[in-house]
Amino acid sequence: MAVTIRRATLDDLDDLLDLREAVAGEGVWIGAQVPLDRDGDRARHLHTIEQQEDGTSAVFLVAELEGVMVGSLSMHARIGIAGLGMQIADGHRGQGIGAALVAAGIEWAREAGVHKVELEHWPWNHRARALYERFGFVEEGYRRRQYRRKDGSLWDSVVMGLVLDEDAPGHEERAAEPPI
Ligand SMILES: CC(C)(COP(=O)(O)OP(=O)(O)OC[C@H]1O[C@@H](n2cnc3c(N)ncnc32)[C@H](O)[C@@H]1OP(=O)(O)O)[C@@H](O)C(=O)NCCC(=O)NCCS
């Protein structure tokens, strides 16, 4: 079955929220936790869908199998850095749908003039990690006890980045300040 990747529209809002709610309900993959603030998320999703119009601020992609939404990916760009978030519905993972979304997302980022894509994943999310590494993302940091969960616990997160502009000059080498 061929997957279709396309831009999200306002007609997708309910399906996007249902997908996010289902994945959040699994409790172990994404930052969002149930119960979702559906009104708040709807407003944020709507804003992202509208932002797509300018071509550089954001993109919201959906993956469909025979007309049914099975995945989504969003990116928000600020000062040339795009933050990536994504989810594939349970039962459709490990079939290359995430890869199709990430490929399309990176294509958008390049066209939008983004110089870097960044994301975070939970330390145990090996499937996400494998997917991101396949596209060249590298670990840039490990954030210990970073996020407070609704049950009060603090979860670590892993930061990954993908540099898209390797041509611009970097900063000059500077002498280290002598120790005081
Ligand atoms: C993470 C996620 C987006 C990946 O999408 P997907 O469609 O499942 O991914 P793909 O099938 O395109 O690729 C998965 C890769 O992980 C690998 N993989 C699968 N299970 C794995 C495991 N347990 N350990 C390591 N690698 C694994 C696959 O071999 C594949 O790599 P390859 O293409 O190099 O062979 C999807 O599984 C998902 O939505 N999970 C729940 C929500 C989530 O984690 N979102 C991301 C939060 S950072």
Ligand as a Chemical Component Dictionary entry (heavy atoms), coordinates in Angstrom:
data_LIG
# 
_chem_comp.id                   LIG 
_chem_comp.type                 NON-POLYMER 
_chem_comp.pdbx_formal_charge   0 
_chem_comp.three_letter_code    LIG 
# 
loop_
_chem_comp_atom.comp_id 
_chem_comp_atom.atom_id 
_chem_comp_atom.alt_atom_id 
_chem_comp_atom.type_symbol 
_chem_comp_atom.charge 
_chem_comp_atom.model_Cartn_x 
_chem_comp_atom.model_Cartn_y 
_chem_comp_atom.model_Cartn_z 
_chem_comp_atom.pdbx_ordinal 
LIG C1  C1  C 0 9.232  7.059  15.906 1  
LIG C2  C2  C 0 8.323  7.004  14.673 2  
LIG C3  C3  C 0 7.927  8.404  14.251 3  
LIG C4  C4  C 0 9.115  6.348  13.528 4  
LIG O1  O1  O 0 8.258  6.228  12.420 5  
LIG P1  P1  P 0 8.117  4.795  11.703 6  
LIG O2  O2  O 0 7.209  4.906  10.564 7  
LIG O3  O3  O 0 7.798  3.783  12.755 8  
LIG O4  O4  O 0 9.637  4.633  11.228 9  
LIG P2  P2  P 0 10.229 3.913  9.960  10 
LIG O5  O5  O 0 9.509  2.623  9.708  11 
LIG O6  O6  O 0 10.280 4.889  8.824  12 
LIG O7  O7  O 0 11.711 3.668  10.440 13 
LIG C5  C5  C 0 11.936 3.086  11.703 14 
LIG C6  C6  C 0 13.381 2.715  11.823 15 
LIG O8  O8  O 0 13.592 2.213  13.149 16 
LIG C7  C7  C 0 14.117 0.904  13.087 17 
LIG N1  N1  N 0 13.582 0.233  14.258 18 
LIG C8  C8  C 0 12.361 -0.268 14.447 19 
LIG N2  N2  N 0 12.252 -0.755 15.699 20 
LIG C9  C9  C 0 13.432 -0.524 16.298 21 
LIG C10 C10 C 0 13.951 -0.779 17.594 22 
LIG N3  N3  N 0 13.210 -1.357 18.536 23 
LIG N4  N4  N 0 15.220 -0.399 17.870 24 
LIG C11 C11 C 0 15.984 0.209  16.934 25 
LIG N5  N5  N 0 15.538 0.478  15.686 26 
LIG C12 C12 C 0 14.276 0.115  15.387 27 
LIG C13 C13 C 0 13.679 0.354  11.769 28 
LIG O9  O9  O 0 14.525 -0.672 11.311 29 
LIG C14 C14 C 0 13.789 1.601  10.886 30 
LIG O10 O10 O 0 15.138 1.879  10.567 31 
LIG P3  P3  P 0 15.699 1.601  9.085  32 
LIG O11 O11 O 0 14.821 2.348  8.160  33 
LIG O12 O12 O 0 17.105 2.122  9.117  34 
LIG O13 O13 O 0 15.580 0.132  8.898  35 
LIG C15 C15 C 0 7.056  6.137  14.950 36 
LIG O14 O14 O 0 7.437  4.831  15.290 37 
LIG C16 C16 C 0 6.168  6.728  16.015 38 
LIG O15 O15 O 0 5.353  7.578  15.729 39 
LIG N6  N6  N 0 6.314  6.272  17.278 40 
LIG C17 C17 C 0 5.479  6.784  18.355 41 
LIG C18 C18 C 0 5.546  8.306  18.512 42 
LIG C19 C19 C 0 6.963  8.798  18.543 43 
LIG O16 O16 O 0 7.842  8.142  19.065 44 
LIG N7  N7  N 0 7.181  9.980  17.952 45 
LIG C20 C20 C 0 8.502  10.582 17.892 46 
LIG C21 C21 C 0 8.829  11.250 19.167 47 
LIG S1  S1  S 0 10.513 11.854 19.177 48 
# 
loop_
_chem_comp_bond.comp_id 
_chem_comp_bond.atom_id_1 
_chem_comp_bond.atom_id_2 
_chem_comp_bond.value_order 
_chem_comp_bond.pdbx_ordinal 
LIG C1  C2  SING 1  
LIG C2  C3  SING 2  
LIG C2  C4  SING 3  
LIG C2  C15 SING 4  
LIG C4  O1  SING 5  
LIG O1  P1  SING 6  
LIG P1  O2  DOUB 7  
LIG P1  O3  SING 8  
LIG P1  O4  SING 9  
LIG O4  P2  SING 10 
LIG P2  O5  DOUB 11 
LIG P2  O6  SING 12 
LIG P2  O7  SING 13 
LIG O7  C5  SING 14 
LIG C5  C6  SING 15 
LIG C6  O8  SING 16 
LIG C6  C14 SING 17 
LIG O8  C7  SING 18 
LIG C7  N1  SING 19 
LIG C7  C13 SING 20 
LIG N1  C8  SING 21 
LIG N1  C12 SING 22 
LIG C8  N2  DOUB 23 
LIG N2  C9  SING 24 
LIG C9  C10 SING 25 
LIG C9  C12 DOUB 26 
LIG C10 N3  SING 27 
LIG C10 N4  DOUB 28 
LIG N4  C11 SING 29 
LIG C11 N5  DOUB 30 
LIG N5  C12 SING 31 
LIG C13 O9  SING 32 
LIG C13 C14 SING 33 
LIG C14 O10 SING 34 
LIG O10 P3  SING 35 
LIG P3  O11 DOUB 36 
LIG P3  O12 SING 37 
LIG P3  O13 SING 38 
LIG C15 O14 SING 39 
LIG C15 C16 SING 40 
LIG C16 O15 DOUB 41 
LIG C16 N6  SING 42 
LIG N6  C17 SING 43 
LIG C17 C18 SING 44 
LIG C18 C19 SING 45 
LIG C19 O16 DOUB 46 
LIG C19 N7  SING 47 
LIG N7  C20 SING 48 
LIG C20 C21 SING 49 
LIG C21 S1  SING 50 
# 
